[in-house]
Amino acid sequence: MTFANLNEYKAKKGISSREIARQLKISESYLSEILSKQRTPSKQLAVKISKITGIPILNLLFPHQEKS
């Protein structure tokens, strides 16, 4: 299953932001900024997120260009 973004992943997997942040070894506040599209993850973090969640890396690096 491929997810469009982190919010969709959280909802469908029933996983908390705290758990995702722990898996990624980042702070919950940084993850919150990524989830709200206030920040874009680094390329290295985007690769890690993609591997863990199955979200296409382009969706992570260019969140404002996602198709609804």
C-alpha positions as CSV (number, residue, x, y, z in Angstrom):
1,M,0.0,0.0,0.0
2,T,1.3,3.4,-0.9
3,F,0.4,6.5,1.1
4,A,0.1,10.0,-0.3
5,N,1.5,11.7,2.8
6,L,2.3,11.3,6.5
7,N,-1.1,12.3,7.7
8,E,-2.7,9.6,5.6
9,Y,-0.1,7.1,6.8
10,K,-0.9,8.0,10.4
11,A,-4.6,7.7,10.0
12,K,-4.6,4.4,8.1
13,K,-2.0,2.7,10.3
14,G,-3.4,4.1,13.6
15,I,0.1,5.3,14.6
16,S,0.9,8.3,16.7
17,S,3.1,11.2,15.8
18,R,5.3,10.2,18.8
19,E,5.8,6.7,17.4
20,I,6.7,8.0,13.9
21,A,9.1,10.6,15.4
22,R,10.7,7.8,17.5
23,Q,11.2,5.6,14.5
24,L,12.7,8.5,12.5
25,K,14.8,9.6,15.5
26,I,13.5,13.2,15.2
27,S,11.7,15.4,17.6
28,E,7.9,15.5,17.7
29,S,7.9,19.2,17.1
30,Y,10.0,18.8,13.8
31,L,7.6,16.0,12.7
32,S,4.6,18.3,13.5
33,E,6.1,20.9,11.2
34,I,6.5,18.4,8.4
35,L,2.9,17.1,8.9
36,S,1.5,20.6,8.7
37,K,3.7,21.3,5.6
38,Q,5.5,24.2,7.4
39,R,8.8,22.4,6.7
40,T,10.1,20.0,4.1
41,P,12.3,17.2,5.3
42,S,15.9,17.0,4.1
43,K,16.6,14.6,1.3
44,Q,18.1,12.1,3.8
45,L,15.1,12.3,6.1
46,A,12.7,12.0,3.1
47,V,14.5,8.7,2.1
48,K,14.2,7.4,5.6
49,I,10.5,8.4,5.8
50,S,9.8,6.8,2.4
51,K,11.5,3.5,3.5
52,I,9.5,3.3,6.7
53,T,6.1,4.4,5.4
54,G,6.0,3.6,1.6
55,I,5.2,7.3,0.8
56,P,6.8,8.3,-2.5
57,I,9.8,10.4,-1.9
58,L,8.6,13.2,-4.3
59,N,5.4,13.5,-2.2
60,L,7.7,14.2,0.8
61,L,10.0,16.6,-0.9
62,F,7.3,18.5,-2.8
63,P,4.2,18.3,-0.5
64,H,2.4,21.2,-2.1
65,Q,2.3,19.5,-5.5
66,E,0.4,16.4,-4.2
67,K,-2.7,15.6,-6.3
68,S,-5.9,15.2,-4.4
